[in-house]
């Protein structure tokens, strides 16, 4: 009986793994696909399937000295050594020495590969982006690590993790070094949108060092509402929108409206003609880049390298400023 259950469990894990592999090849649909999991509490958590490379049982983990809090050690995965984080510890839901969890999700985002230990992996669900909302007024001990909330048909809430914040809190924030000012002949303005507070802070630092004015939004729908307002104001005053806005920087995955839909809206609206759109995302796979191109982004840059972001924005901003 135990052997049969073990075989069934292995088959279920393989089925889930195949589902993850298949769905990560889908990019830019109008629906969000998330992998549900638990961390030993009553809360249900989720992560975008596009960030998950595979799911397996918890492997043997080699302990290493001087690891950051929550990092249990290292594993060798197909020739690559990657750190493994116990998510419950990182989020403050357990103490060092508590059970680590029976499953590991191998994630890839922001050009880093990490193992996340979780109590149990549940299933993959699809939800409409407009059903994904920002976590305002949500009471939770892990509120700072949540980037969105989804309510399932049965009323259960799913907390979508802010992986940028987890990465920053564990390994430290990415440094913004010496970035030369843009040196444009007149004032330049950028509008950016990102649902991660850590990402917004870092983007603002880069733009400040470039000497660029900037405004921001925290999700795709808010961004589109504000951009439409700017376009209407330009029409009412008889001024071209390019006098007020030089570039739009968008995240890919966001509550209420994703970056692909937002970009498509912008590119299909003649009022934004001549204003480049750059997609800045932790989803750095070729599939996501290809989807960005299909909806019309002018450039795609992976999070988060301040120099690369600055180097991507600079020629587009200077072209607009001098054009």
C-alpha positions as CSV (number, residue, x, y, z in Angstrom):
1,X,0.0,0.0,0.0
2,X,2.8,2.4,0.9
3,X,4.6,1.6,-2.4
4,X,1.4,2.3,-4.3
5,X,0.9,5.6,-2.6
6,X,4.5,6.5,-3.3
7,X,4.0,5.7,-7.0
8,X,0.8,7.8,-7.1
9,X,2.6,10.7,-5.4
10,X,5.5,10.5,-7.9
11,X,3.0,10.4,-10.8
12,X,1.2,13.4,-9.4
13,X,4.5,15.3,-9.0
14,X,5.4,14.4,-12.6
15,X,2.0,15.5,-13.9
16,X,2.4,18.9,-12.1
17,X,5.9,19.2,-13.4
18,X,4.7,18.6,-17.0
19,X,1.9,21.1,-16.5
20,X,4.4,23.7,-15.3
21,X,6.8,23.1,-18.2
22,X,3.9,23.4,-20.7
23,X,2.4,26.5,-19.3
24,X,5.6,28.4,-18.9
25,X,5.7,28.3,-22.8
26,X,2.6,30.3,-22.9
27,X,3.3,34.0,-22.6
28,X,1.2,37.1,-22.6
29,X,-2.3,35.7,-22.4
30,X,-5.0,37.9,-20.8
31,X,-5.1,35.5,-17.9
32,X,-2.7,34.9,-15.1
33,X,-1.5,31.4,-14.4
34,X,-0.3,30.8,-10.9
35,X,1.0,27.8,-9.0
36,X,-0.7,27.4,-5.6
37,X,1.3,26.2,-2.6
38,X,1.2,26.2,1.2
39,X,3.8,27.1,3.9
40,X,2.4,25.1,6.8
41,X,-0.2,27.8,7.7
42,X,-3.8,28.3,6.8
43,X,-2.9,30.8,4.1
44,X,-2.6,29.9,0.5
45,X,0.2,31.4,-1.6
46,X,0.9,31.6,-5.3
47,X,3.7,32.4,-7.7
48,X,3.4,33.1,-11.4
49,X,4.0,29.9,-13.4
50,X,6.3,31.8,-15.8
51,X,8.8,32.0,-13.0
52,X,8.8,28.3,-12.2
53,X,11.2,26.0,-14.0
54,X,10.3,22.8,-12.2
55,X,8.8,21.2,-9.1
56,X,10.4,18.3,-7.2
57,X,10.7,16.7,-3.8
58,X,13.0,18.4,-1.4
59,X,16.5,17.3,-2.3
60,X,19.6,16.9,-0.2
61,X,20.8,20.3,0.7
62,X,24.5,21.1,1.4
63,X,24.9,23.5,4.3
64,X,27.2,26.4,3.8
65,X,28.6,28.9,6.2
66,X,27.6,32.6,6.3
67,X,24.3,32.1,4.4
68,X,21.7,34.9,4.6
69,X,18.7,34.3,6.9
70,X,16.3,31.8,5.3
71,X,18.9,30.3,2.9
72,X,19.2,26.7,3.9
73,X,22.2,25.9,1.8
74,X,23.1,24.9,-1.8
75,X,22.2,22.2,-4.2
76,X,23.7,21.1,-7.5
77,X,21.1,21.1,-10.3
78,X,22.2,19.8,-13.6
79,X,25.7,21.2,-13.2
80,X,24.6,24.5,-11.6
81,X,25.0,25.3,-7.9
82,X,21.9,27.2,-6.7
83,X,20.9,28.5,-3.3
84,X,17.8,27.1,-1.6
85,X,15.5,29.3,0.5
86,X,13.0,28.1,3.0
87,X,10.1,30.4,2.2
88,X,8.4,30.0,5.5
89,X,11.5,31.2,7.3
90,X,12.0,34.1,4.9
91,X,8.4,35.3,5.4
92,X,8.7,34.9,9.2
93,X,6.1,32.1,9.4
94,X,8.5,29.6,11.0
95,X,11.6,29.4,13.0
96,X,15.1,28.0,12.1
97,X,15.0,24.3,12.8
98,X,11.3,23.8,11.9
99,X,10.5,21.3,9.1
100,X,11.6,22.7,5.8
101,X,8.8,21.4,3.7
102,X,8.4,18.4,1.4
103,X,8.5,20.2,-2.0
104,X,10.9,22.5,-3.8
105,X,10.1,24.9,-6.6
106,X,13.0,25.9,-8.8
107,X,12.4,29.4,-9.9
108,X,14.0,31.6,-12.5
109,X,13.5,35.4,-12.4
110,X,15.6,38.5,-12.5
111,X,18.3,36.4,-14.2
112,X,18.7,34.3,-11.0
113,X,17.9,30.7,-10.3
114,X,16.7,29.8,-6.8
115,X,15.1,26.9,-5.0
116,X,12.1,27.6,-2.9
117,X,11.2,25.1,-0.2
118,X,7.4,24.9,0.5
119,X,5.2,22.8,2.7
120,X,3.1,21.4,-0.2
121,X,2.5,22.3,-3.8
122,X,-1.2,22.3,-4.7
123,X,-2.2,23.0,-8.3
124,X,-2.1,25.5,-11.2
125,X,-5.0,27.8,-11.7
126,X,-5.9,30.5,-14.3
127,X,-7.5,33.7,-13.4
128,X,-8.4,36.9,-15.4
129,X,-6.1,39.7,-14.8
130,X,-8.9,42.0,-13.8
131,X,-9.7,39.6,-10.9
132,X,-6.2,40.1,-9.5
133,X,-6.1,43.1,-7.2
134,X,-3.5,45.0,-5.2
135,X,-3.2,44.0,-1.5
136,X,-4.6,47.2,0.0
137,X,-6.2,46.9,3.4
138,X,-5.3,43.2,3.6
139,X,-4.4,42.1,7.1
140,X,-1.6,39.6,6.9
141,X,1.7,38.9,8.7
142,X,3.4,38.7,5.3
143,X,1.8,41.8,3.8
144,X,5.2,43.3,2.8
145,X,5.9,40.2,0.7
146,X,2.6,40.2,-1.2
147,X,2.2,41.9,-4.5
148,X,-1.4,40.9,-5.3
149,X,-4.5,39.1,-4.0
150,X,-6.8,36.7,-5.8
151,X,-10.1,35.5,-4.5
152,X,-11.0,32.0,-5.6
153,X,-14.6,30.9,-6.5
154,X,-14.9,29.3,-3.0
155,X,-14.0,32.6,-1.4
156,X,-10.5,31.6,-0.4
157,X,-7.8,34.3,-0.8
158,X,-4.5,33.6,-2.5
159,X,-1.5,35.8,-1.7
160,X,0.8,36.3,-4.7
161,X,4.4,36.7,-3.5
162,X,6.5,39.7,-4.4
163,X,9.6,37.8,-5.5
164,X,11.6,41.0,-6.0
165,X,11.1,41.9,-2.3
166,X,12.1,38.3,-1.3
167,X,15.2,38.6,-3.4
168,X,16.1,42.0,-2.0
169,X,15.4,41.1,1.6
170,X,17.5,37.9,1.4
171,X,20.5,38.9,-0.7
172,X,20.4,42.7,-0.4
173,X,19.2,45.4,-2.7
174,X,20.7,45.7,-6.1
175,X,23.1,48.7,-6.0
176,X,22.6,51.7,-8.3
177,X,26.1,52.9,-9.0
178,X,27.5,55.8,-11.0
179,X,25.1,56.6,-13.8
180,X,25.9,59.6,-15.9
181,X,23.2,62.2,-16.3
182,X,21.3,62.1,-19.6
183,X,22.4,65.5,-20.8
184,X,19.3,66.1,-22.9
185,X,18.8,69.6,-24.4
186,X,15.5,70.0,-22.5
187,X,13.7,68.4,-19.6
188,X,12.7,64.7,-20.2
189,X,9.9,62.9,-18.5
190,X,9.2,59.1,-18.0
191,X,6.1,57.4,-16.8
192,X,6.7,54.0,-15.2
193,X,4.5,51.3,-13.7
194,X,5.5,48.4,-11.4
195,X,3.6,46.5,-8.7
196,X,6.7,45.8,-6.6
197,X,7.7,48.5,-4.1
198,X,11.3,47.4,-4.3
199,X,11.3,47.7,-8.1
200,X,9.7,51.1,-8.1
201,X,12.3,52.4,-5.6
202,X,15.2,51.1,-7.8
203,X,13.7,52.5,-11.1
204,X,13.2,55.9,-9.4
205,X,16.9,55.8,-8.3
206,X,18.0,55.2,-11.9
207,X,15.8,57.9,-13.3
208,X,17.0,60.4,-10.7
209,X,20.6,59.7,-11.6
210,X,19.8,60.2,-15.3
211,X,18.2,63.5,-14.3
212,X,14.8,62.5,-15.6
213,X,11.5,63.7,-14.3
214,X,9.2,60.7,-13.6
215,X,5.7,59.7,-12.5
216,X,4.5,56.2,-11.7
217,X,1.6,53.8,-11.1
218,X,1.3,50.6,-9.1
219,X,-0.6,48.4,-11.5
220,X,-1.5,48.2,-15.2
221,X,-5.1,49.5,-14.9
222,X,-4.0,52.5,-12.8
223,X,-1.3,53.2,-15.4
224,X,-3.7,53.1,-18.3
225,X,-6.2,55.4,-16.5
226,X,-3.5,57.9,-15.8
227,X,-2.0,57.7,-19.3
228,X,-5.4,58.3,-20.8
229,X,-5.9,61.3,-18.6
230,X,-2.6,62.7,-19.8
231,X,-3.6,62.1,-23.4
232,X,-7.0,63.9,-22.9
233,X,-5.3,66.8,-21.2
234,X,-2.9,67.2,-24.1
235,X,-5.8,67.1,-26.6
236,X,-7.7,69.7,-24.6
237,X,-4.7,72.1,-24.4
238,X,-3.7,71.5,-28.1
239,X,-0.3,70.4,-27.1
240,X,1.3,67.2,-28.4
241,X,1.6,64.5,-25.7
242,X,5.3,64.2,-26.6
243,X,5.8,67.6,-24.9
244,X,4.8,66.0,-21.6
245,X,5.9,62.4,-22.0
246,X,9.1,61.0,-23.5
247,X,9.0,57.3,-22.6
248,X,6.8,54.7,-20.9
249,X,8.4,51.9,-18.8
250,X,6.1,48.9,-18.0
251,X,6.3,45.8,-15.9
252,X,5.0,42.6,-17.5
253,X,3.0,41.0,-14.7
254,X,0.8,43.3,-12.7
255,X,-2.6,43.2,-11.0
256,X,-5.8,44.2,-12.8
257,X,-4.0,44.7,-16.2
258,X,-0.8,43.1,-17.3
259,X,2.0,44.9,-19.1
260,X,1.3,43.2,-22.4
261,X,-2.3,44.4,-22.5
262,X,-1.2,47.8,-21.3
263,X,1.4,48.0,-24.1
264,X,-1.1,46.9,-26.7
265,X,-3.5,49.6,-25.5
266,X,-0.8,52.2,-25.8
267,X,0.4,51.1,-29.3
268,X,-3.1,50.9,-30.6
269,X,-3.9,54.5,-29.6
270,X,-2.6,57.1,-32.0
271,X,-2.4,59.7,-29.2
272,X,0.8,57.9,-28.0
273,X,2.5,57.8,-31.4
274,X,6.2,58.5,-31.2
275,X,6.4,57.6,-27.5
276,X,8.6,54.5,-27.0
277,X,7.5,51.7,-24.6
278,X,10.1,49.7,-22.7
279,X,9.2,46.5,-20.9
280,X,11.2,46.0,-17.7
281,X,10.4,42.5,-16.2
282,X,11.8,39.8,-14.0
283,X,10.3,37.4,-16.7
284,X,13.4,37.2,-18.8
285,X,12.8,34.1,-21.0
286,X,12.8,34.3,-24.7
287,X,9.1,33.5,-24.8
288,X,8.3,36.6,-22.7
289,X,10.6,38.7,-24.9
290,X,8.9,37.4,-28.0
291,X,5.5,38.3,-26.6
292,X,6.7,41.8,-25.8
293,X,7.8,42.2,-29.4
294,X,4.4,41.0,-30.6
295,X,2.5,43.7,-28.7
296,X,4.9,46.3,-29.9
297,X,7.4,47.1,-27.1
298,X,10.4,49.1,-28.4
299,X,12.8,47.4,-26.1
300,X,12.8,44.6,-23.4
301,X,15.1,44.6,-20.4
302,X,15.4,42.1,-17.6
303,X,15.3,43.2,-14.0
304,X,17.4,44.3,-12.3
305,X,20.6,45.8,-13.5
306,X,20.7,49.5,-13.1
307,X,23.4,50.0,-15.7
308,X,21.6,47.9,-18.3
309,X,18.3,49.8,-17.6
310,X,20.0,53.1,-17.9
311,X,21.8,52.1,-21.1
312,X,18.5,50.9,-22.6
313,X,16.6,54.1,-21.7
314,X,19.4,56.6,-22.7
315,X,19.3,56.3,-26.5
316,X,15.5,56.2,-26.6
317,X,15.2,59.3,-24.4
318,X,17.9,61.2,-26.3
319,X,16.3,60.4,-29.6
320,X,13.0,61.8,-28.4
321,X,14.6,64.8,-26.8
322,X,16.5,65.8,-29.9
323,X,13.9,64.5,-32.4
